Amino acid sequence: MPAMSERVDKRTPSRGAAATRDDGSISCCAAAARDDGSIVALAAIMLVPLVLGLAIVVDSGRVWAERAALQNAVEVTAAKAASTWIRTNTVCPASVTSFLSVDDATPVSSSCTTTGNWRQGTLTVNATDASPLFFSGLLARSSSTITASTTVKIGSAGSLIGVWPVALCETHPSLLAWKNAGFPLNNSHTITLQSGPTSCGNNVGGNWGVLDFNGGSNSTTETINWVQNGYAEALDVGDVVLGSPGGLTSSIGIDTMIGKTVLIALFNQALASGSNANYRISGFVRAVLLGARLTGAAASRSLTVRFETAIVDRESASVGGGSNFGYTTWAICAYDNKGVC
């Protein structure tokens, strides 16, 4: 009887199955499968900080954008509040604080504080908001607090264009009386070139001084142009301006300005006289020229004016450090409590 042939099982192990060789070792397929699983796990672990970092970046971008919107709303509100305070002596009415919602800003709290008064002071607007965090909740943070503030300085105009070439001493009794009375708008003042034996400030021989803005030859034609149109460039508080010889005379066209408004520079220091005179500018006042007497002895020459108040209502204005004689302006001086006011 023929011998039974040995049956050989030629089936191969399934892919990825742990197959054992005759010597008991594990086949290469099983080892590879185990390595693949380790790599996937390691990659997942490495992705965790990347995902968290991306979440922080996305939320940080949102917070930055919302803070920028809040800061812009605060700046707009502070500017409106300063203008309203100067014009009406009212601090941050509801019509002004409504600007805190511009640019889709949504502050949860705000404040408006002042120092000094509406002629010489500061106004600060603060606002706070809570910005929701969509991704950073993974780190147990649901929102971020954002704040913004803007401070506005209010005071006398520090720089003007169109200034008249006839300046007035800031300590003249008529000017001081008008200021101390609260800037009434219906009083006229006749101010002579000289007020008795003592000149204004004890430095020059008169209350009025004619300015030579550019220090040039200062022809009569040039002075007449300044009288009728004002100086075309900015005159700043603190500038020292040369005087023009001749003083108040009919030859420079002053009488052509009767009935018109002029911007008068004020000086607090004057030295020498004539072509050697110089004046340090300390502020400005607006006035309507009502009359002029430009002949006769110097002591009897005079200008009659009615002082007025005025506002320079623009953000680019400059606030001077001198006394306010009714020409008021404002300027942003600090953001987030950083700045000199």
Buried (B, 14 or more C-beta within 10 A) or exposed (E): EEEEEEEEEEEEEEEEEEBEEEEEEEEEBBEEEEEEEEEEEEEEEEEEEEEBEEBBEBBEEBBEEBBBBBBBBBBBBBBBBBBBBBEEEEBBBEEBBEBBEBBEBBBEEBEBEBEEEBBBBBBBBBBBBBBEBEBBEEEEEEBBEBBBBBBBBBBBBBBBEBBBBBBBBBBBEBBEEBBEEEBEEEEEBEBBBBBEEEBBBEBBBBBBBBBBBEEEEBEEEBBBBBBBEBBEEEBEBEBEBBBBEBBBBEEBBBEEBEEEEBBBBBBBBBBEBEEEBBBBBBBBBBBBBBEBBBEEEEBEBBBBBBBBBBBBBEBEBBBBEBBBBBBBBBBBBBBEEEEEB
